[in-house]
Amino acid sequence: MFDPIVSCLGYIKAGQLRALGVTSAARLATLPDVPPVVETVPGFDVTGALGIGAPQGTPADVIAILNDKVNAALIDPAIKARLVDLGFVPTPMSAAEFGALMVAETEQWGRVIRAANIKPE
């Protein structure tokens, strides 16, 4: 099964679950001995992203302040270490970069949904 790292990492570390691979393009610092699926399936790279959003129309200066504070937290050694321990890959970026990432992810998964003819039920 494919499961978010956050929900299964404790079981893997306790020896209750054996990880066969990670879906990111690179090995995770938390599971350095677990190969990425891309080593077996070329081009395979499926990762999730977490971000903080604000309501449409939020002033740009407020977005900039929030973005600066979030990015500062992501590079704080204690916070970064904790996130890595949980299996995350902290990736500070601008609001525009995160927006572009969300657009790219939406397009990518939209193509998958259309190719597989997935319909809402």
Helices and strands as residue ranges (DSSP letters): H 5-13, G 37-39, H 60-75, H 77-85, H 95-115
